Amino acid sequence: MNFTAQDPDFEQRIKDSFARQTFMDFIGAKLIKIQPGYCEIHVPYRKELTQQHGFFHAGVVGTLADNSAGYAAYTLMAADSSILTVEYKVNLIAPGDGELLIARSSVLKYGKTLTICRTDVFARKKGIEKLCAAAQITLIELKNKKDE
C-alpha cells in the first residue's frame, strides 16, 4: 500500500524517538529503514539475547516485532501525536537461529485512532533469511501528545 506521511519531518521524529529507547540500545537494535507505512529494525546476535538452546529469545523476537510495527504506524501520524501498542499477537514459526534478527513491518490499515500493522521477523544465517515469526499489532494514536 502507498501511504503519505502527515509530518514532512517524520523520519527525524522517528530517529529521535528511537534514540530515546534505552531498551533498543541495550539489545543492540538498529533502525535500518523507515518510509511512510514501513519500518525495518535489525538486532545482531549476542549470547545475552538467547534462550537455553542458543536461539534468539522469543521475548526479543516479540519486542522487535512490536517496536518495528510501532514505528511503521508512527510514520503516518501527526507531528504532535504519540503512539502506544494496544495489542499484539506473535506466531513463532521457527527458532530465531542466526547472526541477525530482522523485523519488517508494514501498515495494513491506518485509522483515525487505531492502526493495524503486520510484522515479519527473520533470522539471517550465513546470508539466508528464514521467517521465524509473524505478528499482527494494533496501535493507538494519542493525538496532541507529542512523543517526548
Buried (B, 14 or more C-beta within 10 A) or exposed (E): EEBEBEBEEBBEBBEEBBEEBEEBEEBBBEBEEBEBBBBBBBBBBEEEBBEEEEBBBBEBBBBBBBBBBBBBBBBBBBEEBBBEBEEBEBEBEEBBBBEBBBBBBBBBEBEEEBBBBBBBBBBBBEEEBBEBBBBBBBBBBBEEEEBE
